[in-house]
Amino acid sequence: MNKIKTFYEVSRIWSEAKRPIVKHSTMCAYLLTLHAHLLPRFGAMETITENDVQLFVIDKCISGLAKKTVKDMVAVLKSIVKYGNKHGIFQFNEWEIEYPTNTKSRSLPTLSLNHQRILMRYLIEQPNAQNIGVMLALCTGMRIGEVCALKWEEVDFAQKTITVKYSVGRIYNCESKSTEKIHSSPKTQNSCREIPISKQLFQALKTVRKQSKSPYVVGVSTQSKEPRSYRDYFNRLLKRLGIPHLVFHVARHTFATTVTLTEGVPLESISKMLGHTNTVTTQIYAKIVNEKLRKDASEWNKKMVGIEDEFNLKNQ
């Protein structure tokens, strides 16, 4: 009979078994979760009860972590414990964990219509190797890592499509205690996708292509652009145009809401363009559009009441 081991000992065996079958970036994410959150709490334990996990979840949610982040932690925890149970070195009984309900609805920021016009006007008038990445995100909903990893060979000018195959990012390696820049396949299998190119983006891409000597669409180097430095450029651009500070991901949100959903593009089509696994995630954007429409209708009603009151006063 195998000797029961501590969670720490099982996690080391699990890590070595997992390493050859997952992406390097995924493994680094697992190890970061393990060292930063799971081992400090469960490392010395030889059994982990449902109550132990429930208290862990409550503590992490109270500390301000998002529910999805905590669920991801529990998924890693369960994977390790089930591995140990399968090999007879750790006890496991199925848990039924409850997650605190968010009282505040999470709102995704988007560019206002006015700021969107200011930004798009500038990008159309100044098509270059720096600006094209922002325009790509606004017109296709691509993530920053996908934008920075995009090569000219993945832009089909004849078919007017972009094929998203790769993403670039910087990850923290717990073992080397340093960050690494890595190229990998995008977030999920559905993230490898083909996106149609709009007329304005097509013209900008043609202009930049004539100027470019880089294999990458964004930047002038033979190496891909660092997402971190490109975020800095985006921040400086917004400041120069008098637009309040927003994260780069806001371009993706804006594409999903004001550029597509409000124009009546079907949810399934938007989901495919964004690379979502299913339409559940895309529904978040649909909810935002519905809330905005309700707000706009309310403001319109207020204006109409004011106009009607003014009209009635004049005719008394």
C-alpha positions in Angstrom: 0.0 0.0 0.0 1.3 3.5 -0.9 2.2 5.8 1.9 -0.1 8.9 2.2 1.8 12.0 1.4 1.4 15.7 2.2 -0.2 18.0 -0.4 3.2 19.6 -1.0 4.7 16.2 -1.8 1.8 15.3 -4.1 2.0 18.7 -5.9 5.6 18.1 -6.8 4.8 14.6 -8.3 1.8 16.1 -10.1 3.9 19.0 -11.5 6.4 16.6 -13.1 3.6 14.5 -14.6 1.8 17.5 -15.9 4.8 19.3 -17.4 5.1 17.3 -20.6 1.4 17.5 -21.5 0.6 21.2 -21.1 1.9 24.4 -22.7 4.9 26.0 -20.9 2.9 29.1 -20.2 0.1 27.1 -18.7 2.6 25.2 -16.5 4.0 28.5 -15.3 0.5 29.7 -14.4 -0.2 26.5 -12.5 3.1 26.8 -10.5 2.4 30.5 -9.7 -1.1 29.5 -8.3 0.5 26.7 -6.4 3.3 28.7 -4.8 1.4 31.9 -4.2 -1.9 30.5 -2.9 -2.2 26.7 -2.5 1.0 25.6 -0.8 0.9 28.3 2.0 -2.6 27.1 2.9 -2.6 23.4 2.2 1.1 22.4 1.9 1.4 20.4 5.2 -2.0 18.7 5.0 -2.5 15.0 4.3 -6.2 15.4 3.7 -8.2 18.4 2.5 -11.9 18.5 3.5 -14.7 20.3 1.8 -14.8 22.8 4.8 -11.1 23.5 4.3 -11.7 24.5 0.7 -14.8 26.4 1.4 -13.0 28.6 4.0 -10.1 29.1 1.5 -12.7 30.3 -1.2 -14.3 32.7 1.3 -11.0 34.1 2.4 -9.8 34.7 -1.2 -13.1 36.3 -2.3 -13.1 38.6 0.8 -9.5 39.6 -0.1 -10.8 41.0 -3.3 -9.9 38.3 -5.9 -12.4 37.8 -8.7 -14.7 34.7 -8.4 -13.2 33.3 -11.7 -9.7 33.7 -10.3 -10.6 31.7 -7.2 -12.4 29.1 -9.2 -9.2 28.6 -11.3 -7.3 28.1 -8.0 -9.7 25.5 -6.8 -9.5 23.7 -10.2 -5.7 23.4 -9.8 -6.2 22.2 -6.2 -8.7 19.6 -7.2 -6.5 18.4 -10.1 -3.6 17.8 -7.7 -5.7 16.1 -5.0 -7.5 13.8 -7.5 -4.1 12.9 -9.0 -2.9 11.9 -5.5 -6.1 9.9 -4.8 -5.8 8.1 -8.1 -2.3 7.0 -7.2 -3.2 6.1 -3.6 -1.0 8.8 -2.0 -3.7 11.3 -1.0 -7.3 11.1 0.2 -10.1 12.8 -1.7 -13.8 13.0 -1.3 -15.8 15.1 -3.8 -16.3 18.8 -2.7 -19.4 20.9 -3.3 -18.1 24.5 -3.0 -20.3 27.6 -2.9 -19.0 30.9 -4.2 -20.1 34.2 -2.7 -22.6 36.0 -5.0 -21.4 39.3 -6.5 -23.6 42.0 -5.3 -22.2 44.5 -7.8 -22.6 43.8 -11.5 -19.2 43.9 -13.2 -19.2 46.6 -15.9 -16.8 46.3 -18.8 -15.4 49.7 -19.8 -15.7 50.8 -23.4 -14.7 53.9 -25.3 -17.5 56.5 -25.5 -18.8 57.2 -29.1 -17.0 60.6 -29.1 -13.7 59.2 -27.9 -14.0 56.3 -30.4 -14.4 58.8 -33.2 -11.4 60.9 -32.1 -9.2 57.8 -31.8 -10.4 56.3 -35.2 -10.0 59.6 -37.0 -6.4 59.8 -35.8 -5.6 56.2 -36.6 -7.0 56.6 -40.2 -5.1 59.8 -40.8 -1.8 58.4 -39.3 -1.5 54.8 -40.5 1.9 53.6 -39.4 3.6 50.6 -37.7 2.8 51.8 -34.2 -0.8 52.9 -34.7 -1.9 49.9 -36.7 -2.1 47.7 -33.6 -4.6 49.9 -31.9 -6.7 49.9 -35.1 -6.5 46.2 -35.3 -7.9 45.8 -31.8 -10.7 48.3 -32.4 -11.7 46.8 -35.8 -11.3 43.1 -35.1 -11.4 42.7 -31.3 -8.0 41.0 -31.2 -6.3 40.7 -27.8 -3.0 42.6 -27.3 -0.9 39.4 -27.4 -2.5 38.4 -30.7 -2.0 41.9 -32.1 1.7 41.9 -31.2 2.3 38.4 -32.6 0.5 39.0 -35.9 2.7 38.5 -39.0 2.1 39.9 -42.5 1.9 36.3 -43.8 -1.2 35.9 -41.7 -2.9 38.9 -43.4 -4.7 37.8 -46.7 -5.1 41.0 -48.8 -6.8 39.0 -51.6 -9.5 37.5 -49.3 -9.5 40.5 -46.9 -9.1 38.3 -43.8 -6.7 38.0 -40.9 -5.8 34.5 -39.5 -5.1 34.6 -35.8 -2.6 31.8 -35.0 -0.3 33.0 -32.3 -0.1 35.2 -29.2 2.9 36.7 -27.4 3.1 37.5 -23.8 5.4 37.8 -20.8 5.0 35.2 -18.1 6.5 34.7 -14.6 8.5 31.5 -14.2 8.4 30.5 -10.5 11.4 28.1 -10.9 13.8 30.6 -12.5 12.2 33.6 -10.6 12.2 35.7 -13.8 9.9 36.7 -16.6 10.0 35.2 -20.1 8.6 36.4 -23.4 6.9 33.5 -25.1 5.1 32.9 -28.4 2.3 30.3 -28.2 -1.0 29.4 -29.7 -3.8 31.8 -28.5 -5.9 31.5 -25.3 -8.2 28.6 -26.4 -8.7 26.4 -29.4 -11.4 28.7 -30.6 -9.0 31.6 -30.4 -7.3 30.3 -33.6 -9.7 32.0 -36.0 -10.2 33.9 -39.2 -11.5 37.5 -39.0 -12.8 39.7 -41.9 -11.0 43.0 -42.5 -13.2 46.1 -42.6 -12.7 48.7 -45.4 -11.0 51.3 -43.2 -8.6 48.7 -41.7 -7.9 47.3 -45.1 -6.7 50.7 -46.4 -4.6 51.2 -43.3 -3.0 47.8 -43.5 -2.1 48.3 -47.2 -0.4 51.6 -46.4 1.6 50.2 -43.5 2.6 47.1 -45.5 4.2 49.3 -48.2 6.3 51.0 -45.5 7.1 47.9 -43.4 10.3 45.9 -43.5 9.4 43.8 -40.4 7.8 40.3 -40.6 5.4 41.6 -37.9 2.5 43.9 -38.6 3.1 46.0 -35.4 6.4 47.7 -35.0 9.6 48.0 -37.1 11.8 45.3 -35.5 12.5 41.8 -36.7 11.2 40.7 -33.3 7.6 40.9 -32.1 6.4 43.9 -30.1 6.4 43.5 -26.3 2.8 43.8 -25.1 4.0 45.7 -22.1 5.7 48.4 -24.1 2.7 48.5 -26.5 0.4 49.2 -23.6 2.6 52.1 -22.7 2.3 53.4 -26.2 -1.5 53.1 -26.1 -1.6 55.1 -22.8 0.6 57.9 -24.3 -1.7 58.0 -27.4 -4.8 58.4 -25.3 -3.2 61.1 -23.3 -2.1 63.0 -26.4 -5.7 62.8 -27.8 -7.2 64.0 -24.5 -9.0 60.6 -23.9 -9.2 59.5 -20.3 -6.9 56.6 -19.3 -8.2 53.1 -20.2 -6.6 49.7 -20.5 -5.8 48.4 -23.9 -8.4 45.6 -23.6 -11.0 48.3 -23.8 -10.6 48.3 -27.6 -11.8 44.6 -27.6 -14.8 45.5 -25.5 -15.6 48.5 -27.7 -15.4 46.3 -30.8 -17.8 43.7 -29.3 -20.3 46.3 -28.2 -20.4 49.6 -30.1 -18.9 48.3 -33.3 -20.8 45.0 -33.7 -23.6 44.3 -31.3 -25.2 47.8 -31.7 -24.9 47.4 -35.4 -27.0 44.2 -35.2 -24.2 41.6 -35.9 -25.4 38.2 -34.7 -24.1 37.0 -31.3 -22.7 33.8 -32.8 -20.7 35.7 -35.4 -19.2 38.1 -32.7 -18.4 35.1 -30.6 -16.4 33.5 -33.4 -14.6 36.8 -34.3 -13.6 37.2 -30.6 -12.5 33.6 -30.3 -14.8 32.7 -27.4 -15.4 29.0 -26.7 -19.1 29.6 -26.6 -21.6 32.5 -26.6 -21.9 32.5 -22.8 -18.9 34.9 -22.5 -20.2 37.0 -25.4 -23.5 37.4 -23.6 -21.7 39.7 -21.2 -21.3 42.2 -24.0 -24.9 41.8 -25.1 -26.0 42.6 -21.5 -23.9 45.8 -21.6 -25.5 46.9 -24.9 -29.0 46.3 -23.5 -28.2 48.3 -20.3 -26.8 51.1 -22.5 -29.9 51.1 -24.7 -32.1 51.3 -21.6 -30.0 54.2 -20.3 -30.1 56.0 -23.6 -33.9 55.5 -23.8 -34.3 56.9 -20.3 -32.2 60.0 -21.2 -34.3 60.4 -24.4 -37.5 60.2 -22.4 -36.3 62.9 -20.0 -35.4 65.1 -23.0 -38.8 64.5 -24.6 -40.6 65.4 -21.3 -38.6 68.6 -21.1 -39.5 69.5 -24.7 -43.2 68.7 -24.2 -43.3 70.8 -21.0 -41.7 73.7 -22.9 -44.2 73.3 -25.7 -47.2 73.3 -23.3 -46.0 76.4 -21.5 -45.7 78.3 -24.8 -49.3 77.3 -25.8 -51.0 78.2 -22.5 
